[in-house]
């Protein structure tokens, strides 16, 4: 009986260790990636390549603007929505329609975050009527609230994109979106 109890205790300890190991790893940080994205890229994963995105939603993805970039890379914007709490979130996809891997993503991070790894923190929104430029928001550790870890985009690859900005005044319905190396586009705000 004592051997059975000792065996059960050992098995229980192994199950608990495996369970606790499976629960760790996020260090209490929440992902800023929108729930729609089928692949997520953890903050600070500069050396990892994001996987090709495939939509799990049954809804068709509307493209409200397409920005042409270099070497066949395009940015398709799917939504520009006001969120609760005074934010404006731009979501879309970066697609490499070219025949070679695109490696020139350093310009996408802008000049503000040179030391914090690959990101799309160089994105801006301009309210031409209100004559104000909006930059990507940062968390308390100065990390952008945007897609990170994009060091290259393979030929044929699609990467989910998002960036959060301070929301413009409620009367503002259109803004000009830009990301270095891409054309600029006027986008309508929903919500």
C-alpha positions as CSV (number, residue, x, y, z in Angstrom):
1,X,0.0,0.0,0.0
2,X,2.9,2.4,0.8
3,X,4.5,1.7,-2.6
4,X,1.2,2.5,-4.3
5,X,0.8,5.8,-2.5
6,X,4.4,6.7,-3.2
7,X,3.9,5.9,-6.9
8,X,0.7,8.0,-7.0
9,X,2.4,10.9,-5.3
10,X,5.3,10.8,-7.8
11,X,2.9,10.6,-10.7
12,X,0.9,13.5,-9.3
13,X,4.1,15.6,-9.0
14,X,5.1,14.9,-12.6
15,X,1.6,15.9,-13.8
16,X,1.8,19.1,-11.7
17,X,5.3,20.0,-13.1
18,X,4.2,19.4,-16.7
19,X,1.0,21.5,-16.1
20,X,2.9,24.4,-14.5
21,X,5.5,24.3,-17.3
22,X,2.7,24.6,-19.9
23,X,1.2,27.6,-18.1
24,X,4.4,29.7,-18.1
25,X,6.1,31.8,-20.7
26,X,4.2,35.0,-21.0
27,X,5.8,36.8,-18.1
28,X,2.4,38.5,-17.4
29,X,2.6,40.4,-20.7
30,X,-0.5,40.6,-22.9
31,X,-0.3,40.4,-26.7
32,X,-1.2,43.6,-28.5
33,X,-1.9,41.6,-31.7
34,X,-5.6,41.7,-32.7
35,X,-7.6,38.6,-32.2
36,X,-8.3,38.3,-36.0
37,X,-4.7,37.6,-36.8
38,X,-4.1,33.9,-37.5
39,X,-0.4,34.1,-36.6
40,X,1.0,36.1,-33.7
41,X,4.5,37.4,-33.3
42,X,5.7,37.9,-29.7
43,X,7.3,41.1,-28.7
44,X,11.0,41.2,-29.2
45,X,11.2,38.2,-31.5
46,X,13.4,40.0,-34.0
47,X,15.2,37.0,-35.3
48,X,12.1,34.9,-36.0
49,X,10.2,34.9,-39.3
50,X,6.4,35.2,-39.0
51,X,4.5,32.4,-40.7
52,X,2.3,32.8,-43.7
53,X,-1.1,33.9,-42.7
54,X,-4.3,32.1,-43.5
55,X,-7.6,33.5,-42.5
56,X,-9.7,31.4,-40.2
57,X,-12.7,33.7,-40.4
58,X,-15.6,32.9,-42.7
59,X,-16.0,36.7,-43.4
60,X,-14.4,38.0,-46.5
61,X,-11.6,40.4,-45.7
62,X,-12.3,43.9,-47.1
63,X,-9.4,45.8,-48.5
64,X,-10.0,49.6,-48.0
65,X,-6.6,50.7,-49.3
66,X,-3.6,49.1,-51.0
67,X,-0.1,50.7,-50.7
68,X,2.6,49.7,-53.1
69,X,6.1,49.3,-51.7
70,X,9.4,48.2,-53.1
71,X,10.2,45.0,-54.9
72,X,6.6,43.8,-55.2
73,X,5.8,44.2,-51.5
74,X,2.3,45.6,-50.9
75,X,0.4,46.6,-47.7
76,X,-3.3,45.9,-47.9
77,X,-5.2,47.8,-45.2
78,X,-8.4,46.0,-44.0
79,X,-9.7,48.3,-41.3
80,X,-9.1,51.6,-39.5
81,X,-11.3,51.4,-36.4
82,X,-11.8,53.5,-33.3
83,X,-11.4,51.4,-30.2
84,X,-12.7,52.0,-26.7
85,X,-10.3,54.0,-24.6
86,X,-9.3,56.5,-27.2
87,X,-7.3,54.3,-29.7
88,X,-7.4,53.9,-33.4
89,X,-6.2,50.5,-34.8
90,X,-5.1,50.0,-38.3
91,X,-5.1,46.3,-39.5
92,X,-4.1,44.7,-42.7
93,X,-1.6,42.4,-44.3
94,X,1.9,42.8,-45.7
95,X,2.3,40.7,-48.9
96,X,5.4,39.9,-50.9
97,X,4.1,39.5,-54.5
98,X,7.7,39.5,-55.8
99,X,9.9,36.6,-56.7
100,X,12.6,37.2,-54.1
101,X,12.8,37.6,-50.3
102,X,12.4,41.2,-49.2
103,X,15.0,42.1,-46.5
104,X,14.8,45.9,-46.4
105,X,12.4,46.2,-43.4
106,X,14.6,48.4,-41.3
107,X,13.0,51.6,-42.6
108,X,9.6,50.4,-41.3
109,X,10.5,50.9,-37.7
110,X,11.1,54.6,-38.2
111,X,13.7,56.8,-36.5
112,X,12.3,56.6,-33.0
113,X,13.0,53.0,-32.2
114,X,16.3,52.3,-33.8
115,X,17.5,50.1,-30.9
116,X,14.4,48.0,-30.3
117,X,14.3,45.6,-33.1
118,X,12.2,45.1,-36.2
119,X,8.7,46.6,-36.2
120,X,6.3,48.8,-38.2
121,X,6.6,51.6,-35.6
122,X,7.5,54.1,-38.4
123,X,3.8,54.1,-39.5
124,X,2.0,57.5,-39.2
125,X,-1.4,58.9,-39.6
126,X,-2.0,62.5,-40.7
127,X,-5.2,64.4,-40.1
128,X,-5.0,67.0,-42.9
129,X,-8.0,68.9,-41.7
130,X,-6.8,69.1,-38.1
131,X,-3.2,69.5,-39.3
132,X,-1.9,66.9,-36.9
133,X,0.4,63.9,-37.3
134,X,-0.2,60.7,-35.1
135,X,2.6,58.2,-34.3
136,X,2.3,54.6,-33.2
137,X,1.6,54.3,-29.5
138,X,4.1,52.8,-27.1
139,X,3.7,50.7,-23.9
140,X,5.3,51.6,-20.6
141,X,8.6,49.9,-21.7
142,X,8.7,52.0,-25.0
143,X,7.7,49.1,-27.2
144,X,5.4,49.9,-30.0
145,X,1.8,48.8,-30.0
146,X,2.3,47.3,-33.5
147,X,3.5,44.3,-35.5
148,X,7.1,43.4,-34.4
149,X,9.7,40.8,-35.5
150,X,9.5,41.3,-39.2
151,X,13.0,41.0,-40.4
152,X,12.2,39.8,-43.9
153,X,9.2,38.8,-46.1
154,X,9.7,35.7,-48.2
155,X,8.4,35.6,-51.8
156,X,4.6,34.8,-51.7
157,X,4.4,35.3,-47.9
158,X,1.6,37.3,-46.2
159,X,2.2,38.7,-42.7
160,X,-0.6,40.2,-40.5
161,X,-0.1,43.9,-39.8
162,X,-1.5,46.1,-37.0
163,X,-0.6,49.5,-35.5
164,X,-2.4,51.4,-32.8
165,X,-2.5,55.2,-32.7
166,X,-4.1,57.8,-30.5
167,X,-7.7,58.4,-31.8
168,X,-8.2,61.7,-33.6
169,X,-11.3,63.9,-32.8
170,X,-14.6,62.2,-33.4
171,X,-15.4,64.6,-36.3
172,X,-12.3,63.3,-38.2
173,X,-13.5,60.6,-40.7
174,X,-10.5,60.3,-43.0
175,X,-6.7,60.2,-42.4
176,X,-3.6,59.8,-44.5
177,X,-1.7,56.6,-43.7
178,X,2.0,56.1,-44.4
179,X,4.7,53.6,-43.7
180,X,8.3,54.1,-45.0
181,X,9.0,52.5,-48.4
182,X,5.3,52.4,-49.2
183,X,3.1,54.8,-51.1
184,X,0.7,57.0,-48.9
185,X,-3.1,56.3,-48.9
186,X,-6.1,58.1,-47.6
187,X,-8.2,55.8,-45.4
188,X,-11.7,56.1,-43.9
189,X,-12.2,55.6,-40.2
190,X,-15.0,53.3,-39.0
191,X,-16.5,53.1,-35.5
